[in-house]
Structures are given as structure tokens and as C-alpha cells.
Amino acid sequence: NDAGNLLARWTRTLASGSDIAVQAYVDHQDWIEQGFRQARTTTDIDFKHHWKPGARNDVVWGLGYRVSSDHLTPSGETAVLPAQRTDPLYSAFVQDEIRIAPRVSLVLGSRFEHNHYTGFEFEPSGQVVWSASARQTVWFSATRASREPSRTDFGVEADYGTVSLGNSTAILKVYGNPLLKSEQVLDFGAGYRFQANKRLSFDLAPFLSYYHQLQTDEPRAPFVGTEDGQPQLILPIVFNYLAHARNY
């Protein structure tokens, strides 16, 4: 196994008082796990601009580009197809912290992404913070987030086990799904903090999260395939996105 990375960052404060930052890195990893080899190179560049357009606004926005190129060598039981793939990810974000009263601020923002699996993703968020006193703070928030599918979700083919069928056996095999969806969560939260003294504080943080399109394993119709050059009954299981959940 081997790995290495290189990171560079450049920052500058402009005459207007705003500041910009550019960061770039290259990361390479090559490792073997249970006979399955993964070699991956990731290149990323990000731009961020922070400025205060007025007395009540504090704005930060940015752009990003990431490209990941990999080569996955199959083992005896696991393969990811295609073996080589390059995936770009385009992103942008914006956030504005608005002082709507001397002790109340509103933070609004969103992240925008485009990937080759599910296309455009929109992840907004908002938070209200009230500094009730020098020692007490109350906040409320709402956020929508998504999980980008992975290479494994898209194209894995893996032997999961065998099933006895009287005098013969069938192979239980897991397949990825090219018709991918992103897992989604809508989260609502609130909080209260009391700073009793310099060393002691109390926090209360209830939350409620709704998850949609969670990944599931769905059986499909059996078929006869080939394993080690011999015909073999295959019991396929394909990834799908049929589950929902609630967390609180």
C-alpha cells in the first residue's frame, strides 16, 4: 500500500477589506484489501471570497472543481465495472450571515453540486441565532443534504455467499445499479446554551431528521450464469433506493 498528497494554499486581503483564498491539492492512494486493489488519484481546486457588503451582512461564496480517476483491479469474488473511470464534481456555495437585530442573526446559505451519477444537487440551509444574554444563546436551524453515490453503488459485482438448493447450490450475488439516486436528509434542529461560568456550560440540542431514498438491497429473478467456466444459478440482489427513515 502507498499514498501521498500535495497541498497548496494562497490567500490575499484586498483593498476593499475583503479576502480571497485559493486552495489546490493532489492526492494519490494505492491499496489492496482482501485481494481487491484500488488505485485512485484525486485533484481538487477551490476558490473562496469573503466580504462584507454592508453593516449587517457577512458574505462568503466559493467555487470548486474535483476530478477523481481510479483503476480498480478485481479480486476473485469482487469487481467494480468499469474497471477504470474518471468522475468530475463541480460545486459552488454561498452563505450570508445577516444581523437582523442587535442580538439576533440569520444565516442563510446553500451548496450546489453537479456529479456524473445523479446530476444537479441542491443543499440549502438556514439558522437563526438569538443571544438572549451574555451567557445564554438560543438557535433554530433547517438543512437539506444529500449523499453522492459511489463507484461501488454504480457498478459493483460481488459474490455475497451461497444458498443450498437440495443437491446443488446457488450463488447470492450483489449488483450495483446504474440508475442511481442520491440519499436525502431534511434536518430540523434547535439548541440552547447556558454558560454558567468560565469552566462550565450546559447545552440542550433536540433535532428531527427525515431520510428519503435510502439504499436497499432488492432481490431479482434468478438466472443461469457462468462461474469459473461452469454454468451456475445466480440469485441476484440489486441496489435500489426504497427506504425511508426518521431520526430524533
C-alpha positions in Angstrom: 0.0 0.0 0.0 1.2 3.5 -0.7 -0.2 7.0 -0.6 0.9 10.6 -1.0 -0.6 14.1 -1.3 0.4 17.7 -2.1 -1.5 20.8 -0.9 -1.0 24.4 -1.8 -3.0 27.4 -0.4 -2.8 31.1 -1.4 -4.7 33.9 0.4 -4.9 37.7 -0.1 -6.6 40.6 1.5 -8.0 43.1 -1.0 -8.1 46.9 -0.7 -11.8 46.8 0.0 -11.2 44.7 3.1 -12.5 41.5 1.6 -10.3 38.5 1.3 -9.9 35.6 -1.2 -8.3 32.2 -0.9 -7.4 29.6 -3.4 -6.5 26.0 -2.4 -5.4 23.1 -4.6 -4.4 19.6 -3.8 -3.5 16.3 -5.4 -4.0 13.0 -3.6 -2.9 9.5 -4.7 -3.8 6.2 -3.0 -3.0 2.7 -4.0 -4.0 -0.1 -1.6 -5.1 -3.8 -1.6 -7.8 -5.1 0.6 -8.8 -8.8 0.6 -7.2 -9.1 -2.9 -9.2 -6.2 -4.3 -6.8 -3.4 -5.5 -7.8 0.2 -5.7 -5.6 2.9 -7.2 -7.1 6.4 -7.1 -5.9 9.9 -7.9 -7.9 13.0 -6.9 -7.2 16.5 -7.9 -9.2 19.4 -6.3 -9.1 23.2 -6.6 -11.3 25.6 -4.5 -11.8 29.4 -4.6 -13.4 31.3 -1.7 -14.3 35.0 -1.4 -15.3 36.7 1.9 -16.6 40.2 2.1 -19.0 42.5 4.0 -21.2 44.4 1.6 -22.9 46.3 4.4 -23.0 46.8 8.1 -25.5 43.9 8.6 -24.2 41.3 6.1 -21.2 39.0 6.2 -21.0 37.0 2.9 -18.8 34.2 1.8 -19.1 32.3 -1.5 -16.9 30.0 -3.5 -16.4 27.6 -6.4 -14.9 24.2 -6.6 -13.8 21.5 -9.1 -12.7 18.0 -8.2 -11.8 15.1 -10.5 -11.2 11.6 -9.3 -9.6 9.0 -11.6 -9.3 5.3 -10.5 -8.3 1.9 -11.6 -10.0 -1.0 -9.7 -8.5 -4.4 -10.1 -11.0 -7.2 -9.4 -10.4 -10.0 -6.9 -11.8 -13.5 -7.2 -15.1 -12.5 -5.7 -15.4 -8.7 -6.2 -15.3 -6.5 -9.2 -16.4 -2.9 -9.9 -17.3 -2.1 -13.5 -16.0 -0.4 -15.5 -12.5 -1.1 -14.1 -11.3 2.5 -14.9 -13.4 5.6 -14.6 -12.9 9.4 -14.2 -15.6 11.4 -12.3 -15.7 15.2 -12.1 -17.5 17.1 -9.4 -18.5 20.8 -9.9 -19.6 22.7 -6.8 -20.5 26.2 -5.6 -21.7 27.6 -2.3 -22.9 30.9 -0.9 -23.6 32.0 2.7 -24.8 35.3 4.2 -24.9 36.0 7.9 -27.4 38.8 8.4 -27.6 40.8 11.6 -31.4 41.5 11.8 -31.3 42.9 15.3 -28.5 43.7 17.9 -28.8 40.2 19.4 -30.3 38.2 16.5 -28.6 36.9 13.4 -29.9 34.9 10.4 -27.6 32.7 8.5 -28.8 31.6 5.0 -26.8 29.6 2.5 -26.7 26.8 0.1 -24.3 24.4 -1.7 -24.8 23.4 -5.3 -23.2 20.4 -6.9 -23.2 18.5 -10.2 -21.9 15.0 -10.4 -22.0 12.3 -13.2 -24.2 9.9 -11.2 -27.3 12.0 -10.2 -26.7 15.3 -11.9 -27.6 18.5 -10.1 -27.9 18.6 -6.3 -29.2 21.5 -4.2 -28.4 21.7 -0.4 -29.9 24.8 1.3 -29.6 25.6 5.0 -30.8 28.3 7.4 -30.2 29.1 11.0 -31.5 31.8 13.4 -29.3 32.6 16.5 -30.5 34.7 19.4 -28.0 35.8 22.0 -30.5 36.2 24.8 -27.8 37.5 27.2 -24.1 37.4 27.6 -24.4 33.8 28.9 -27.4 32.5 27.0 -27.8 31.6 23.3 -30.8 30.0 21.5 -30.8 28.8 17.9 -33.0 27.1 15.4 -31.9 25.5 12.1 -33.1 23.7 9.0 -30.9 21.9 6.5 -31.3 19.7 3.4 -28.3 17.5 2.5 -27.6 14.6 0.1 -25.1 11.8 -0.3 -23.5 11.4 -3.7 -23.4 7.8 -4.9 -20.1 6.0 -5.1 -18.4 3.8 -7.7 -19.5 0.7 -5.7 -23.1 1.8 -5.8 -22.9 2.1 -9.5 -21.0 -0.9 -10.7 -20.1 -3.5 -8.1 -20.5 -7.2 -8.8 -19.7 -9.2 -5.7 -20.3 -12.8 -4.6 -22.2 -12.5 -1.3 -22.5 -16.2 -0.4 -24.1 -19.5 -1.4 -27.5 -20.9 -0.9 -28.2 -24.6 -0.7 -30.8 -26.0 -3.1 -31.0 -29.7 -2.2 -28.3 -31.4 -4.2 -26.9 -28.2 -5.7 -26.1 -24.6 -4.7 -26.8 -21.1 -6.0 -24.6 -18.1 -5.7 -26.0 -15.0 -4.0 -24.6 -12.1 -5.9 -24.8 -8.3 -5.3 -25.0 -5.9 -8.2 -24.8 -2.1 -8.3 -27.4 0.0 -10.0 -26.6 2.4 -12.9 -30.0 4.1 -12.3 -28.7 5.8 -9.2 -30.4 8.2 -6.8 -28.9 10.3 -4.0 -29.8 9.6 -0.4 -31.5 12.7 1.0 -32.0 14.1 4.6 -34.1 17.0 5.8 -32.9 18.0 9.3 -34.5 20.4 11.8 -32.7 21.4 14.9 -32.8 23.7 17.9 -30.4 24.5 20.7 -29.9 26.3 24.0 -26.6 27.0 25.7 -26.1 28.5 29.2 -22.6 29.5 30.2 -22.6 29.1 34.0 -19.0 30.3 34.4 -15.7 30.1 32.5 -15.4 26.4 33.1 -19.0 25.1 33.0 -21.7 25.3 30.4 -25.0 23.5 29.7 -26.3 22.5 26.3 -29.7 21.2 25.1 -30.0 20.2 21.4 -33.1 18.5 20.1 -33.3 17.5 16.4 -35.6 15.8 14.0 -34.3 14.2 10.7 -36.3 12.8 7.8 -34.3 10.5 5.4 -35.5 9.6 1.9 -34.3 7.3 -0.9 -32.1 5.3 1.4 -30.2 2.4 -0.3 -31.9 -1.0 -0.1 -31.0 -4.5 -1.4 -33.7 -5.8 -3.7 -33.9 -9.4 -5.0 -34.3 -10.0 -8.7 -35.3 -13.0 -10.8 -32.7 -15.9 -10.7 -30.8 -16.6 -13.9 -28.1 -19.1 -15.1 -24.7 -17.5 -15.4 -21.1 -18.7 -15.6 -18.7 -19.1 -12.6 -15.2 -20.4 -13.2 -16.2 -21.6 -16.6 -19.2 -23.6 -15.3 -22.9 -22.8 -15.5 -24.2 -21.7 -12.2 -27.6 -20.5 -10.9 -27.3 -16.8 -9.8 -29.6 -15.2 -7.2 -29.1 -11.5 -7.9 -29.5 -8.7 -5.4 -29.6 -5.2 -6.8 -29.1 -1.9 -5.0 -32.2 0.3 -5.0 -33.4 3.4 -3.1 -36.7 2.4 -1.5 -36.2 3.0 2.2 -37.2 6.0 4.4 -36.3 6.7 8.0 -36.8 9.2 10.8 -34.3 10.0 13.5 -34.8 12.2 16.6 
